[in-house]
Amino acid sequence: MKFEELLNKNKIEKVEKTEFNSESAEKSIKFAGKGLETENYDEVMSVVYNGVFKISNRLINHLGYRAIGKEHHKNTFEFLKETELNQELVEYFDNIRKKRNNFIYRDIESISKEEAEEIIEKAKALVQEIRTFVQKNRTKENSKNKKNKNEAVKYS
């Protein structure tokens, strides 16, 4: 993962690593599913996007970074594009970010029921993808820490 370029362009900054938690994001996505009944599909999209944005930030913080700047939402997805996550899903939600901006800032409604349902399903897939990524990352770190401890004992 190459984050140096994003650091140099002041799109992210280093922060203390945090424990990963996906609960808040998963609640947002579940809530959005119930919102389908209202037929306000752009709001559903917005709630799902917020959930995806939350879990993305939890991941970034877990890795020891934070998206910064006026375009911190955009910078979040630029960060995700530098990870081993499913890039089709990352690109999909970067496009949802743009649609959400049109809805929030320009009052342009454009989401159908079918697309809202698709957004929810893809968000669930991205949550699972991120949770798997974090688990693999933890396993790598634990193996590395164990190896370092064994080497320290070996040379004592």
N, C-alpha and C positions, 0 to 999 in steps of 0.2 A: 504494500500500500504506500503510495507516494503522496504525502500530505504537505511536503515542504513547499511546493509551488503555491498551494492555497495559503500557507502561512506567510510566504513572501509577498503575496498579493493582498494581505490583510483581509482575507475572507474567513479565516478561522484563527483562533488563538489557542494556545495550550492552557489547560486548566487541570486541577486535581481530578484524577479519575474518580468516578462515582460508581456505586453499585447499580447494576442494570435492573430495571423493573418495567414490565410491559402492561401492568394492570390498568392504569389510567387510559392508555391508548385503546386497549381491548374494550373497556367500558364505553368509550366514545363510539367505537364501531358497532357495538351491540345496540347502543341507543339509536344510532342512525338507521339500523335495520327496522326498528319500531317506527321511525319517522316516515317510512315508505307509505304507511297508511294515510298520512296527511296529504299525499300527492304534491308535496312541496319538495321536488326532487333536487333543486339547486341547494336548498338548505341541507338535505341529506348529504349531498356531495361535500358541502362545506364542513359538516360535522365529521365525516369520514376523513377528509383531508386533515382536519385538526388532529385526529387520532394518529394518522400516519406521521404527521409532523412531530407530535409528541414522542412517539416511539423512535423516530429518527434522531431526535435530540437526545433521548436517553442513551441510544447507541453511541452517538458521537461523544457524549460526556463520559460514558463508560470507557471509551478508548483514550480519554484524556484531552479532548478538544471541545471547542464551542464555536459555532458559526457566529460571525459578527458582521456588523455593518448594516447599512440601509437595506441591503438586499439579503438579509440573513436567511430568508426562506429559500431563495435561489441558491445561496451558498451552502445550505444544508444538502440540497440535492447534488451540487457539485462535489461535495464531500462523499456522498453515497456512491457517486460514479467512480470513485477511487478505491472502493472496497470490492470484496469478492461476492457481493450480493448479486442476485439475479438482475442484470442490467435492463432487461425488458420491463420488469416491474418498477425499477427506479425511474426509467424514462417515462413510463406510463404516469406515475404520480407527479413527475415534474410537469407533464402536460396538464394534469388535473390542477396543479398549482396555478397554472396560467388561466384555466377556466374559472377557478375559484376567484382569482383576482378580478376577472371580468364581472363576475357576479357581485362581489363585495364592493368594488370601487366604481364600477360603471353601470351597475344594475342591469346587466345583460343576463337573462335567463336562457339556458340552453340545454338542460339535462332532461332526458326522457326517463321514464320509469325503468326501462331496460338498461339504460346506461347507469342509472343509480344502483340498480341491483348488481351490475358488473363491477362497479367501483367498490361496493361492499365486499364482494367475493375476492377481488384482487387485493384489497386491503388485508383481508384475513390471510391470504397467501403471503403477503409481504411481512406481516407480523410473524408468521411461522418461519419465514426465511431469516428474519432478524434474530429471532430466538435461537434458531439453529446456529447461526453465525456466532452469536455470543457464547453458546455452549462450546463450540469448537475452539473459540478464542481462549476460553477459560481452561480447556483441556490442554492446549498448547502451553499456556502460561504455567499451569501446574506441573507439566512435564519438565519444562525449562527450569522452574524453581527446584524441583526434586533433583534434577541432574546437577544443578549448581551446588545444592547441599551435599550431594554425594561426593562431588569433586572436592569440596572444601574439607570434608571429613577425610578423604583419601590423602590429602596433602598436609593434614595437621600433624 
